[in-house]
Amino acid sequence: VSTNIAGAVVDVTYAPVGNLVFDTTTVPAQTNNGFYLFTSGGSAITINNVEIVGGNVVRITAASTVSAGSILHVGFVSATRTTINAEACNLLDSQGDAVVFDGGGLSYPMHNWALMTKSTLSVIPISARL
């Protein structure tokens, strides 16, 4: 839905069905749950923490200030992947807690997984958010 930067903090707001969850059972645990930050020049920005706040926001706390023009990758960082579950994302919503596909006895939860994305971040002045 949106991204906001405040110093070293990037908030990524989603529109989940239910709440957001990090799943490390279906998809093996990924570095920073599959979130990556880069400067506009392509240098990696160290991430100290990735957490879910308020049920619908992923908060990424970097080791340094994240500036406008920085790049956020969700679930991938390269154009080619050669390993299954590499550069994946652990983020999904909790829709599958209530909606389950049971064709042939599979009992498969129908969660909505975060899409693999690459986004350029911009700073929105606080006055514009009010």
All heavy atoms as an XYZ file, in Angstrom:
935
protein
N       0.823     -1.191      0.000
C       0.000      0.000      0.000
C       0.870      1.259      0.000
O       0.627      2.177     -0.763
C      -0.946      0.002      1.215
C      -1.687      1.306      1.344
C      -1.899     -1.163      1.166
N       1.918      1.276      0.865
C       2.776      2.454      0.924
C       4.076      2.135      1.645
O       4.180      1.126      2.338
C       2.073      3.612      1.648
O       1.885      3.288      3.012
N       5.058      3.029      1.455
C       6.304      2.969      2.218
C       6.589      4.357      2.765
O       6.274      5.359      2.124
C       7.495      2.517      1.343
O       7.619      3.403      0.230
C       7.325      1.105      0.857
N       7.133      4.407      3.959
C       7.511      5.673      4.581
C       8.895      5.526      5.188
O       9.202      4.484      5.781
C       6.518      6.074      5.680
C       5.169      6.437      5.124
O       5.070      7.253      4.212
N       4.125      5.838      5.649
N       9.728      6.558      5.060
C      11.066      6.573      5.634
C      11.111      7.623      6.731
O      10.632      8.742      6.552
C      12.123      6.946      4.578
C      12.069      6.023      3.378
C      13.522      6.924      5.197
C      12.924      6.498      2.215
N      11.713      7.254      7.856
C      11.978      8.214      8.935
C      13.358      7.870      9.491
O      13.494      6.946     10.296
C      10.915      8.135     10.016
N      14.377      8.546      9.003
C      15.743      8.271      9.442
C      16.195      6.894      8.984
O      16.280      6.623      7.789
N      16.443      6.012      9.952
C      16.901      4.649      9.645
C      15.747      3.653      9.595
O      15.971      2.459      9.441
C      17.928      4.205     10.682
N      14.523      4.148      9.707
C      13.350      3.263      9.754
C      12.543      3.378      8.466
O      12.221      4.478      8.022
C      12.447      3.589     10.966
C      11.180      2.756     10.953
C      13.222      3.375     12.268
N      12.234      2.222      7.883
C      11.365      2.158      6.710
C      10.142      1.347      7.106
O      10.266      0.199      7.536
C      12.069      1.485      5.508
C      11.113      1.376      4.325
C      13.332      2.225      5.127
N       8.958      1.937      6.994
C       7.704      1.231      7.250
C       7.055      0.885      5.916
O       6.848      1.769      5.082
C       6.733      2.083      8.075
C       7.088      2.126      9.549
O       7.888      1.278      9.995
O       6.567      2.999     10.263
N       6.760     -0.384      5.727
C       6.089     -0.867      4.518
C       4.700     -1.309      4.942
O       4.559     -2.260      5.713
C       6.855     -2.034      3.864
C       6.195     -2.435      2.556
C       8.322     -1.683      3.652
N       3.662     -0.616      4.467
C       2.287     -0.915      4.846
C       1.643     -1.797      3.792
O       1.714     -1.513      2.600
C       1.470      0.378      5.016
O       2.121      1.204      5.991
C       0.048      0.080      5.475
N       1.020     -2.877      4.250
C       0.313     -3.823      3.386
C      -1.176     -3.776      3.694
O      -1.598     -3.189      4.691
C       0.826     -5.250      3.638
C       2.205     -5.511      3.095
C       3.339     -5.239      3.850
C       2.378     -6.045      1.821
C       4.608     -5.485      3.346
C       3.641     -6.297      1.309
C       4.744     -6.016      2.080
O       6.002     -6.266      1.575
N      -1.991     -4.407      2.849
C      -3.435     -4.544      3.064
C      -3.739     -6.032      3.200
O      -4.292     -6.648      2.294
C      -4.214     -3.924      1.915
N      -3.366     -6.627      4.331
C      -3.537     -8.072      4.481
C      -4.970     -8.469      4.791
O      -5.777     -7.646      5.225
C      -2.638     -8.398      5.671
C      -2.708     -7.165      6.522
C      -2.792     -6.019      5.523
N      -5.261     -9.740      4.547
C      -6.493    -10.341      5.052
C      -6.093    -10.927      6.400
O      -5.285    -11.848      6.470
C      -7.026    -11.444      4.109
C      -8.257    -12.085      4.706
C      -7.317    -10.871      2.729
N      -6.604    -10.367      7.471
C      -6.125    -10.742      8.802
C      -4.855     -9.968      9.097
O      -4.714     -8.815      8.701
N      -3.913    -10.607      9.767
C      -2.652     -9.966     10.131
C      -1.496    -10.528      9.313
O      -1.580    -11.630      8.775
C      -2.365    -10.183     11.617
C      -3.313     -9.413     12.502
O      -3.548     -8.230     12.277
N      -3.864    -10.078     13.501
N      -0.414     -9.777      9.258
C       0.803    -10.255      8.623
C       1.519    -11.219      9.565
O       1.452    -11.084     10.783
C       1.734     -9.088      8.292
C       1.221     -8.102      7.249
C       2.192     -6.929      7.115
C       1.034     -8.791      5.903
N       2.232    -12.171      8.963
C       2.955    -13.193      9.719
C       4.237    -13.521      8.961
O       4.240    -13.535      7.729
C       2.101    -14.483      9.841
C       2.847    -15.576     10.577
C       0.770    -14.207     10.505
N       5.315    -13.802      9.688
C       6.515    -14.361      9.068
C       6.450    -15.872      9.212
O       6.327    -16.388     10.318
C       7.791    -13.827      9.720
C       8.053    -12.378      9.450
C       8.247    -11.486     10.484
C       8.126    -11.891      8.150
C       8.505    -10.147     10.246
C       8.375    -10.548      7.890
C       8.564     -9.685      8.945
N       6.503    -16.593      8.105
C       6.441    -18.055      8.086
C       7.818    -18.599      7.716
O       8.299    -18.365      6.606
C       5.396    -18.503      7.060
C       5.285    -20.014      6.921
O       6.238    -20.739      7.265
O       4.243    -20.481      6.438
N       8.433    -19.323      8.642
C       9.730    -19.938      8.363
C       9.613    -21.456      8.309
O      10.619    -22.160      8.336
C      10.779    -19.531      9.417
O      10.302    -19.881     10.714
C      11.046    -18.030      9.349
N       8.380    -21.945      8.217
C       8.149    -23.384      8.074
C       7.961    -23.741      6.611
O       8.632    -24.633      6.094
C       6.905    -23.813      8.888
O       7.112    -23.453     10.258
C       6.675    -25.300      8.781
N       7.062    -23.037      5.931
C       6.805    -23.312      4.514
C       7.994    -22.897      3.659
O       8.399    -23.605      2.750
C       5.530    -22.570      4.048
O       4.457    -22.899      4.936
C       5.161    -22.961      2.632
N       8.531    -21.717      3.945
C       9.724    -21.208      3.268
C      10.806    -21.079      4.339
O      10.575    -20.445      5.367
C       9.458    -19.825      2.620
C      10.737    -19.226      2.074
C       8.409    -19.942      1.532
N      11.973    -21.682      4.116
C      13.045    -21.578      5.122
C      13.337    -20.122      5.473
O      13.173    -19.228      4.644
C      14.252    -22.215      4.425
C      13.673    -23.100      3.371
C      12.395    -22.426      2.931
N      13.758    -19.905      6.710
C      14.068    -18.552      7.172
C      15.048    -17.875      6.229
O      16.069    -18.442      5.867
C      14.633    -18.597      8.585
N      14.688    -16.677      5.813
C      15.511    -15.875      4.915
C      16.207    -14.782      5.719
O      15.705    -14.334      6.747
C      14.636    -15.232      3.831
C      13.827    -16.208      3.019
C      14.706    -17.095      2.151
O      15.457    -16.606      1.327
N      14.615    -18.402      2.350
N      17.329    -14.332      5.227
C      17.993    -13.190      5.845
C      17.015    -12.027      5.886
O      16.393    -11.692      4.866
C      19.245    -12.788      5.036
O      20.124    -13.910      4.977
C      19.940    -11.596      5.655
N      16.828    -11.456      7.057
C      15.897    -10.331      7.250
C      14.504    -10.634      6.710
O      13.808     -9.746      6.225
C      16.460     -9.051      6.629
C      17.740     -8.617      7.294
O      17.838     -8.590      8.514
N      18.751     -8.313      6.503
N      14.102    -11.896      6.792
C      12.792    -12.360      6.316
C      12.545    -12.037      4.851
O      11.416    -12.002      4.390
C      11.658    -11.817      7.192
C      11.634    -12.496      8.540
O      11.473    -13.712      8.624
N      11.818    -11.742      9.604
N      13.622    -11.797      4.099
C      13.492    -11.555      2.661
C      13.425    -10.097      2.263
O      13.099     -9.780      1.121
N      13.758     -9.190      3.164
C      13.769     -7.752      2.862
C      15.213     -7.279      2.742
O      16.063     -7.619      3.573
C      13.035     -6.958      3.952
C      11.557     -7.173      3.933
C      10.988     -8.290      4.529
C      10.723     -6.267      3.298
C       9.620     -8.508      4.494
C       9.352     -6.472      3.260
C       8.799     -7.602      3.859
N      15.492     -6.480      1.693
C      16.835     -5.987      1.418
C      16.763     -4.513      1.064
O      15.833     -4.088      0.368
C      17.463     -6.738      0.233
C      17.479     -8.230      0.397
C      16.398     -9.008     -0.017
C      18.581     -8.876      0.960
C      16.410    -10.382      0.132
C      18.602    -10.261      1.107
C      17.512    -11.007      0.694
O      17.518    -12.367      0.844
N      17.744     -3.743      1.518
C      17.831     -2.321      1.192
C      19.158     -2.033      0.498
O      20.194     -2.602      0.869
C      17.748     -1.461      2.459
C      16.405     -1.385      3.163
C      16.563     -0.683      4.513
C      15.391     -0.654      2.301
N      19.107     -1.129     -0.492
C      20.294     -0.701     -1.221
C      20.244      0.808     -1.409
O      19.166      1.390     -1.526
C      20.366     -1.373     -2.603
C      20.519     -2.865     -2.518
C      19.413     -3.692     -2.470
C      21.789     -3.430     -2.471
C      19.549     -5.061     -2.375
C      21.933     -4.808     -2.388
C      20.822     -5.635     -2.335
N      21.411      1.427     -1.475
C      21.456      2.845     -1.822
C      21.070      2.989     -3.291
O      21.028      2.002     -4.029
C      22.877      3.422     -1.624
O      23.758      2.779     -2.559
C      23.366      3.241     -0.200
N      20.842      4.223     -3.723
C      20.503      4.446     -5.133
C      21.637      4.016     -6.053
O      21.419      3.688     -7.213
C      20.149      5.916     -5.380
O      21.243      6.738     -5.015
N      22.864      3.957     -5.514
C      24.010      3.519     -6.289
C      24.243      2.015     -6.268
O      25.167      1.516     -6.898
N      23.393      1.292     -5.511
C      23.478     -0.161     -5.504
C      24.246     -0.782     -4.350
O      24.378     -2.011     -4.283
N      24.743      0.015     -3.428
C      25.446     -0.534     -2.263
C      24.438     -1.022     -1.232
O      23.430     -0.354     -0.966
C      26.342      0.526     -1.624
O      27.322      0.960     -2.542
N      24.730     -2.177     -0.638
C      23.828     -2.733      0.372
C      23.789     -1.838      1.608
O      24.804     -1.285      2.028
C      24.279     -4.130      0.759
N      22.595     -1.702      2.168
C      22.398     -0.996      3.432
C      22.159     -2.073      4.485
O      21.266     -2.918      4.322
C      21.190     -0.041      3.369
C      21.418      1.038      2.305
C      20.927      0.578      4.740
C      20.189      1.903      2.038
N      22.951     -2.069      5.544
C      22.808     -3.073      6.601
C      21.472     -2.909      7.307
O      21.089     -1.801      7.686
C      23.955     -2.950      7.624
O      25.192     -3.130      6.940
C      23.824     -3.971      8.735
N      20.776     -4.017      7.470
C      19.496     -4.033      8.188
C      19.727     -4.647      9.561
O      20.282     -5.739      9.676
C      18.436     -4.843      7.406
C      18.116     -4.137      6.085
C      17.180     -5.032      8.253
C      17.159     -4.899      5.188
N      19.307     -3.930     10.605
C      19.446     -4.425     11.976
C      18.254     -5.238     12.434
O      18.401     -6.140     13.252
C      19.657     -3.261     12.952
C      21.016     -2.621     12.806
O      21.945     -3.221     12.269
N      21.133     -1.388     13.270
N      17.058     -4.913     11.913
C      15.857     -5.592     12.404
C      14.729     -5.474     11.390
O      14.608     -4.459     10.703
C      15.414     -4.968     13.740
C      14.343     -5.783     14.423
O      14.430     -7.001     14.507
N      13.315     -5.113     14.926
N      13.914     -6.530     11.309
C      12.687     -6.523     10.513
C      11.600     -7.097     11.414
O      11.736     -8.210     11.933
C      12.824     -7.370      9.227
C      11.505     -7.394      8.467
C      13.941     -6.834      8.346
N      10.525     -6.324     11.608
C       9.447     -6.768     12.491
C       8.097     -6.336     11.936
O       8.009     -5.442     11.099
C       9.631     -6.201     13.895
C       9.554     -4.671     13.937
C       9.800     -4.082     15.304
O       9.374     -4.677     16.305
O      10.413     -2.994     15.365
N       7.057     -7.002     12.405
C       5.681     -6.644     12.044
C       5.117     -5.807     13.175
O       5.197     -6.196     14.346
C       4.830     -7.900     11.808
C       5.384     -8.692     10.625
C       3.356     -7.527     11.584
C       4.797    -10.082     10.472
N       4.563     -4.646     12.837
C       3.937     -3.780     13.844
C       2.499     -3.487     13.431
O       2.208     -3.303     12.257
C       4.732     -2.465     14.055
C       6.101     -2.752     14.645
C       4.882     -1.681     12.776
N       1.614     -3.493     14.388
C       0.224     -3.139     14.134
C      -0.527     -4.106     13.237
O      -1.610     -3.778     12.755
N       0.032     -5.269     12.960
C      -0.679     -6.263     12.156
C      -0.573     -6.091     10.657
O      -0.772     -7.031      9.907
N      -0.227     -4.867     10.182
C      -0.197     -4.649      8.728
C       1.034     -3.883      8.228
O       1.115     -3.525      7.068
C      -1.461     -3.924      8.264
C      -1.517     -2.482      8.714
O      -0.999     -2.126      9.767
N      -2.155     -1.643      7.925
N       1.989     -3.634      9.102
C       3.182     -2.871      8.721
C       4.432     -3.704      9.000
O       4.587     -4.257     10.093
C       3.269     -1.539      9.504
C       4.575     -0.815      9.219
C       2.078     -0.648      9.179
N       5.315     -3.782      8.007
C       6.640     -4.353      8.217
C       7.580     -3.185      8.454
O       7.687     -2.290      7.611
C       7.104     -5.194      7.008
C       8.551     -5.639      7.193
C       6.192     -6.394      6.807
N       8.218     -3.179      9.623
C       9.148     -2.107      9.975
C      10.566     -2.635      9.817
O      10.949     -3.615     10.438
C       8.921     -1.625     11.397
C       9.938     -0.567     11.840
C       9.489      0.174     13.058
N       8.350      1.023     12.686
C       7.452      1.459     13.558
N       7.541      1.151     14.838
N       6.444      2.222     13.134
N      11.322     -1.960      8.960
C      12.710     -2.315      8.705
C      13.570     -1.241      9.362
O      13.423     -0.054      9.061
C      12.998     -2.357      7.193
C      12.043     -3.336      6.500
C      14.454     -2.706      6.936
C      11.974     -3.160      4.996
N      14.448     -1.655     10.268
C      15.343     -0.720     10.916
C      16.753     -0.958     10.386
O      17.312     -2.048     10.551
C      15.313     -0.886     12.446
O      13.962     -0.752     12.897
C      16.180      0.160     13.129
N      17.290      0.046      9.723
C      18.623     -0.043      9.129
C      19.674      0.430     10.128
O      19.359      1.043     11.146
C      18.679      0.801      7.853
N      20.939      0.149      9.815
C      22.047      0.569     10.670
C      22.396      2.041     10.463
O      23.111      2.633     11.271
C      23.272     -0.301     10.401
N      21.866      2.630      9.385
C      22.147      4.029      9.076
C      20.914      4.647      8.423
O      19.956      3.947      8.084
C      23.352      4.141      8.136
O      23.111      3.417      6.947
N      20.945      5.943      8.237
C      19.826      6.660      7.627
C      19.555      6.126      6.219
O      20.480      5.891      5.448
C      20.140      8.165      7.557
O      20.317      8.642      8.896
C      19.014      8.940      6.894
N      18.289      5.942      5.916
C      17.866      5.513      4.582
C      17.360      6.754      3.864
O      16.450      7.427      4.337
C      16.749      4.444      4.670
C      16.294      4.029      3.285
C      17.221      3.235      5.472
N      17.951      7.070      2.743
C      17.591      8.302      2.039
C      16.634      8.036      0.886
O      16.500      6.907      0.411
C      18.854      9.000      1.529
O      19.546      8.149      0.640
N      15.989      9.092      0.451
C      15.122      9.006     -0.726
C      15.961      8.503     -1.893
O      17.130      8.855     -2.022
C      14.530     10.366     -1.053
N      15.368      7.663     -2.705
C      16.072      7.076     -3.834
C      16.666      5.719     -3.525
O      17.141      5.024     -4.424
N      16.667      5.342     -2.240
C      17.131      4.008     -1.873
C      16.183      2.972     -2.461
O      15.033      3.277     -2.783
C      17.194      3.861     -0.353
O      18.156      4.735      0.186
N      16.673      1.753     -2.593
C      15.903      0.680     -3.231
C      15.546     -0.385     -2.201
O      16.407     -0.845     -1.447
C      16.714      0.025     -4.371
C      17.246      1.072     -5.350
C      15.888     -1.054     -5.070
C      16.197      1.816     -6.116
N      14.282     -0.775     -2.177
C      13.790     -1.859     -1.328
C      13.493     -3.061     -2.212
O      12.745     -2.949     -3.178
C      12.519     -1.434     -0.591
C      11.753     -2.543      0.128
C      12.560     -3.079      1.307
C      10.390     -2.033      0.596
N      14.098     -4.181     -1.887
C      13.778     -5.449     -2.547
C      13.021     -6.309     -1.549
O      13.432     -6.424     -0.393
C      15.055     -6.204     -2.944
C      15.781     -5.626     -4.105
N      15.727     -6.182     -5.348
C      16.612     -4.560     -4.208
C      16.487     -5.490     -6.175
N      17.033     -4.485     -5.500
N      11.938     -6.909     -2.004
C      11.194     -7.869     -1.193
C      11.260     -9.205     -1.922
O      10.730     -9.358     -3.021
C       9.719     -7.442     -1.000
C       8.958     -8.487     -0.197
C       9.631     -6.086     -0.334
N      11.948    -10.167     -1.330
C      11.962    -11.521     -1.861
C      12.933    -11.809     -2.981
O      12.974    -12.904     -3.479
N      13.739    -10.873     -3.400
C      14.768    -11.168     -4.400
C      15.787    -10.042     -4.423
O      15.482     -8.924     -4.064
C      14.181    -11.351     -5.798
C      13.816    -10.049     -6.475
C      14.686     -9.460     -7.375
C      12.610     -9.422     -6.212
C      14.356     -8.262     -7.998
C      12.277     -8.224     -6.833
C      13.156     -7.651     -7.738
N      17.005    -10.395     -4.841
C      18.022     -9.358     -4.996
C      18.835     -9.536     -6.266
O      19.701     -8.737     -6.563
C      18.988     -9.268     -3.782
C      18.275     -8.726     -2.571
C      19.619    -10.614     -3.490
N      18.566    -10.590     -7.016
C      19.301    -10.789     -8.262
C      18.349    -11.229     -9.366
O      17.256    -11.720     -9.100
C      20.402    -11.839     -8.082
O      19.844    -13.098     -7.782
N      18.781    -11.071    -10.588
C      17.931    -11.419    -11.732
C      17.863    -12.926    -11.941
O      16.925    -13.429    -12.540
C      18.450    -10.746    -12.994
N      18.838    -13.656    -11.437
C      18.844    -15.115    -11.610
C      18.953    -15.787    -10.264
O      19.750    -15.391     -9.413
C      20.025    -15.569    -12.495
O      21.237    -15.158    -11.876
C      19.931    -14.965    -13.889
N      18.128    -16.778    -10.084
C      18.171    -17.580     -8.858
C      18.367    -19.025     -9.273
O      17.674    -19.519    -10.151
C      16.878    -17.440     -8.068
C      16.672    -16.081     -7.523
C      15.417    -15.970     -6.693
N      14.598    -17.156     -6.713
C      13.309    -17.175     -6.479
N      12.678    -16.093     -6.232
N      12.630    -18.297     -6.488
N      19.275    -19.709     -8.633
C      19.539    -21.097     -9.005
C      19.177    -22.076     -7.902
O      19.252    -23.270     -8.097
C      21.031    -21.284     -9.360
O      21.825    -20.885     -8.237
C      21.399    -20.437    -10.575
N      18.757    -21.585     -6.759
C      18.436    -22.446     -5.630
C      16.982    -22.232     -5.220
O      16.550    -21.096     -5.048
C      19.350    -22.123     -4.426
O      20.703    -22.208     -4.847
C      19.107    -23.086     -3.285
N      16.240    -23.313     -5.055
C      14.855    -23.218     -4.591
C      14.851    -22.599     -3.200
O      15.675    -22.936     -2.353
C      14.191    -24.604     -4.566
C      14.065    -25.146     -5.986
C      12.836    -24.553     -3.872
C      13.560    -26.558     -6.072
N      13.931    -21.695     -2.970
C      13.753    -20.977     -1.704
C      14.870    -19.982     -1.414
O      14.936    -19.431     -0.332
C      13.576    -21.939     -0.524
C      12.256    -22.669     -0.584
O      11.249    -22.130     -1.045
N      12.253    -23.904     -0.138
N      15.776    -19.752     -2.354
C      16.779    -18.704     -2.162
C      16.160    -17.374     -2.541
O      15.382    -17.297     -3.479
C      18.005    -18.983     -3.022
N      16.507    -16.346     -1.812
C      15.987    -15.008     -2.060
C      14.465    -14.977     -2.073
O      13.846    -14.271     -2.846
C      16.562    -14.432     -3.349
C      18.060    -14.286     -3.333
C      18.610    -13.690     -4.605
O      17.851    -13.171     -5.429
O      19.831    -13.737     -4.774
N      13.872    -15.743     -1.203
C      12.422    -15.764     -1.061
C      12.026    -14.762      0.026
O      12.853    -14.018      0.524
C      11.954    -17.177     -0.697
N      10.774    -14.751      0.376
C      10.276    -13.874      1.435
C       9.434    -14.699      2.393
O       8.690    -15.576      1.970
C       9.454    -12.732      0.825
S       8.915    -11.513      2.036
N       9.543    -14.425      3.669
C       8.807    -15.168      4.689
C       7.483    -14.507      5.066
O       6.814    -14.960      5.986
C       9.657    -15.314      5.954
C      10.889    -16.138      5.731
O      11.989    -15.615      5.788
N      10.732    -17.405      5.460
N       7.069    -13.455      4.354
C       5.888    -12.687      4.749
C       4.627    -13.179      4.061
O       4.592    -13.367      2.839
C       6.100    -11.209      4.413
C       4.990    -10.253      4.828
C       4.873    -10.185      6.346
C       5.225     -8.880      4.247
N       3.591    -13.375      4.850
C       2.266    -13.717      4.337
C       1.218    -13.165      5.283
O       1.540    -12.692      6.362
C       2.109    -15.234      4.186
C       2.389    -16.113      5.415
C       1.172    -16.323      6.274
C       2.934    -17.443      4.960
N      -0.052    -13.224      4.839
C      -1.121    -12.823      5.752
C      -1.725    -14.074      6.377
O      -1.333    -15.195      6.069
C      -2.164    -11.932      5.077
C      -3.016    -12.643      4.034
O      -3.005    -13.896      3.963
O      -3.703    -11.942      3.273
N      -2.696    -13.893      7.259
C      -3.265    -15.023      7.994
C      -4.581    -15.519      7.402
O      -5.324    -16.242      8.065
C      -3.454    -14.644      9.466
O      -4.281    -13.502      9.590
N      -4.869    -15.153      6.138
C      -6.110    -15.617      5.517
C      -6.241    -17.138      5.576
O      -7.326    -17.668      5.764
C      -6.174    -15.165      4.057
C      -7.370    -15.745      3.305
C      -7.419    -15.295      1.869
O      -8.027    -14.273      1.604
N      -6.778    -16.020      0.970
N      -5.140    -17.862      5.425
C      -5.155    -19.323      5.409
C      -5.561    -19.954      6.721
O      -5.827    -21.157      6.780
N      -5.633    -19.159      7.788
C      -6.138    -19.691      9.054
C      -7.626    -20.008      8.943
O      -8.139    -20.875      9.653
C      -5.913    -18.699     10.195
C      -4.441    -18.484     10.494
O      -3.591    -19.262      9.997
O      -4.125    -17.514     11.232
N      -8.326    -19.286      8.050
C      -9.769    -19.477      7.887
C     -10.137    -20.073      6.533
O     -11.164    -20.736      6.412
C     -10.492    -18.138      8.065
N      -9.320    -19.847      5.498
C      -9.628    -20.322      4.155
C      -8.624    -21.425      3.806
O      -7.425    -21.181      3.724
C      -9.552    -19.185      3.115
C      -9.861    -19.706      1.723
C     -10.495    -18.047      3.494
N      -9.150    -22.636      3.617
C      -8.295    -23.792      3.371
C      -8.793    -24.547      2.144
O      -9.985    -24.811      2.005
C      -8.295    -24.731      4.603
C      -7.464    -25.979      4.347
C      -7.792    -23.993      5.836
N      -7.876    -24.873      1.234
C      -8.202    -25.708      0.077
C      -8.074    -27.156      0.514
O      -7.033    -27.584      0.999
C      -7.236    -25.424     -1.083
C      -7.424    -26.348     -2.246
C      -8.509    -26.206     -3.088
C      -6.528    -27.375     -2.483
C      -8.697    -27.054     -4.156
C      -6.696    -28.230     -3.553
C      -7.788    -28.075     -4.394
N      -9.148    -27.897      0.344
C      -9.131    -29.281      0.816
C      -9.356    -30.266     -0.320
O      -9.827    -31.376     -0.100
C     -10.175    -29.473      1.917
C      -9.901    -30.724      2.744
O      -8.751    -31.214      2.713
O     -10.830    -31.202      3.410
N      -9.011    -29.870     -1.554
C      -9.157    -30.784     -2.680
C      -8.263    -31.999     -2.525
O      -7.063    -31.875     -2.297
N      -8.832    -33.166     -2.589
C      -8.059    -34.394     -2.463
C      -7.441    -34.576     -1.088
O      -6.464    -35.296     -0.938
N      -7.998    -33.924     -0.091
C      -7.497    -34.076      1.274
C      -6.210    -33.332      1.558
O      -5.511    -33.637      2.514
N      -5.887    -32.326      0.741
C      -4.629    -31.600      0.922
C      -4.621    -30.707      2.160
O      -3.599    -30.501      2.773
C      -4.324    -30.751     -0.311
C      -3.993    -31.512     -1.581
C      -3.812    -30.540     -2.743
C      -2.743    -32.348     -1.390
N      -5.767    -30.138      2.489
C      -5.874    -29.215      3.614
C      -4.776    -28.144      3.544
O      -3.988    -27.965      4.456
C      -5.801    -29.981      4.939
O      -6.138    -29.123      6.009
N      -4.755    -27.418      2.411
C      -3.714    -26.436      2.139
C      -4.208    -25.028      2.477
O      -5.149    -24.536      1.856
C      -3.304    -26.519      0.667
C      -2.098    -25.712      0.322
C      -0.818    -26.182      0.615
C      -2.219    -24.476     -0.281
C       0.298    -25.438      0.306
C      -1.107    -23.720     -0.601
C       0.151    -24.208     -0.293
O       1.248    -23.465     -0.600
N      -3.592    -24.341      3.462
C      -4.035    -22.990      3.825
C      -3.803    -22.014      2.680
O      -2.752    -22.022      2.051
C      -3.177    -22.636      5.033
C      -2.041    -23.584      5.032
C      -2.446    -24.786      4.237
N      -4.781    -21.163      2.425
C      -4.744    -20.217      1.304
C      -4.320    -18.819      1.778
O      -5.048    -17.845      1.665
C      -6.100    -20.174      0.601
C      -6.554    -21.520      0.053
S      -5.426    -22.205     -1.166
C      -5.685    -21.064     -2.507
N      -3.099    -18.759      2.295
C      -2.530    -17.468      2.681
C      -2.201    -16.658      1.431
O      -2.009    -17.210      0.352
C      -1.228    -17.670      3.472
C      -1.378    -18.463      4.719
N      -2.128    -18.044      5.795
C      -0.866    -19.667      5.078
C      -2.065    -18.934      6.757
N      -1.299    -19.934      6.344
N      -2.101    -15.357      1.570
C      -1.602    -14.474      0.514
C      -0.160    -14.136      0.858
O       0.116    -13.506      1.876
C      -2.438    -13.188      0.442
C      -3.860    -13.481      0.037
O      -4.100    -14.002     -1.029
N      -4.806    -13.155      0.912
N       0.770    -14.583      0.023
C       2.190    -14.322      0.233
C       2.551    -12.953     -0.338
O       1.972    -12.504     -1.321
C       3.030    -15.404     -0.448
C       2.961    -16.709      0.273
C       1.993    -17.666      0.141
C       3.861    -17.187      1.268
N       2.249    -18.712      0.982
C       3.391    -18.450      1.692
C       5.030    -16.680      1.837
C       4.054    -19.200      2.655
C       5.682    -17.429      2.790
C       5.192    -18.674      3.199
N       3.537    -12.297      0.291
C       4.026    -11.013     -0.214
C       4.595    -11.213     -1.615
O       5.255    -12.211     -1.892
C       5.107    -10.461      0.706
N       4.320    -10.276     -2.484
C       4.848    -10.322     -3.838
C       6.315     -9.926     -3.855
O       6.742     -9.050     -3.107
C       4.067     -9.361     -4.737
C       2.587     -9.666     -4.923
C       1.931     -8.554     -5.725
C       2.391    -11.005     -5.585
N       7.071    -10.572     -4.733
C       8.453    -10.160     -4.939
C       8.430     -8.808     -5.636
O       7.806     -8.659     -6.685
C       9.183    -11.205     -5.772
C       9.311    -12.520     -5.063
S       9.949    -13.859     -6.083
C      11.496    -13.219     -6.629
N       9.074     -7.813     -5.029
C       9.035     -6.463     -5.591
C      10.384     -5.769     -5.475
O      11.223     -6.141     -4.662
C       7.996     -5.586     -4.870
O       8.296     -5.544     -3.476
C       6.583     -6.092     -5.060
N      10.538     -4.743     -6.273
C      11.676     -3.829     -6.190
C      11.083     -2.438     -6.267
O      10.413     -2.092     -7.234
C      12.642     -4.069     -7.344
C      13.804     -3.100     -7.388
C      14.679     -3.388     -8.602
C      15.788     -2.370     -8.725
N      16.562     -2.578     -9.968
N      11.303     -1.627     -5.231
C      10.695     -0.297     -5.165
C      11.735      0.756     -4.837
O      12.599      0.539     -3.996
C       9.628     -0.253     -4.063
O       8.658     -1.240     -4.243
N      11.611      1.905     -5.483
C      12.431      3.059     -5.136
C      11.697      3.820     -4.042
O      10.516      4.141     -4.186
C      12.659      3.959     -6.361
O      13.309      3.189     -7.374
C      13.528      5.160     -6.004
N      12.389      4.100     -2.951
C      11.766      4.752     -1.805
C      11.830      6.262     -1.939
O      12.789      6.810     -2.463
C      12.470      4.322     -0.516
C      12.457      2.812     -0.255
C      13.306      2.493      0.979
C      11.051      2.301     -0.069
N      10.792      6.910     -1.446
C      10.774      8.373     -1.426
C      10.393      8.832     -0.026
O       9.756      8.105      0.730
C       9.787      8.928     -2.444
O       8.488      8.458     -2.176
N      10.819     10.021      0.316
C      10.495     10.598      1.618
C       9.263     11.464      1.448
O       9.235     12.348      0.607
C      11.671     11.422      2.171
C      11.282     12.088      3.485
C      12.895     10.536      2.365
N       8.257     11.196      2.263
C       7.025     11.999      2.227
C       7.058     12.915      3.437
O       7.102     12.441      4.580
C       5.778     11.105      2.272
C       5.782     10.141      1.074
C       4.509     11.948      2.290
C       4.706      9.094      1.134
N       7.052     14.230      3.236
C       7.072     15.154      4.389
C       5.892     14.875      5.325
O       4.788     14.546      4.862
C       6.941     16.540      3.741
C       7.333     16.342      2.319
C       6.974     14.926      1.968
N       6.139     15.010      6.609
C       5.095     14.748      7.602
C       3.852     15.581      7.311
O       2.737     15.100      7.413
C       5.603     15.011      9.024
C       6.646     13.932      9.383
C       4.480     15.003     10.034
C       7.325     14.132     10.710
N       4.003     16.836      6.900
C       2.845     17.697      6.641
C       1.972     17.134      5.526
O       0.762     17.317      5.521
C       3.310     19.102      6.271
O       4.120     19.070      5.116
N       2.565     16.398      4.580
C       1.790     15.824      3.468
C       1.037     14.587      3.898
O       0.102     14.157      3.239
C       2.712     15.488      2.297
N       1.445     13.986      5.018
C       0.790     12.766      5.510
C      -0.420     13.079      6.373
O      -1.203     12.210      6.679
C       1.780     11.921      6.318
C       2.869     11.319      5.491
C       3.695     10.404      6.338
N       5.092     10.734      6.140
C       6.069     10.423      6.945
N       5.811      9.774      8.046
N       7.298     10.750      6.680
N      -0.552     14.321      6.819
C      -1.641     14.684      7.738
C      -2.940     14.898      7.008
O      -3.035     15.205      5.902
C      -1.260     15.925      8.528
C       0.015     15.790      9.372
C       0.329     17.123     10.042
C      -0.137     14.709     10.416
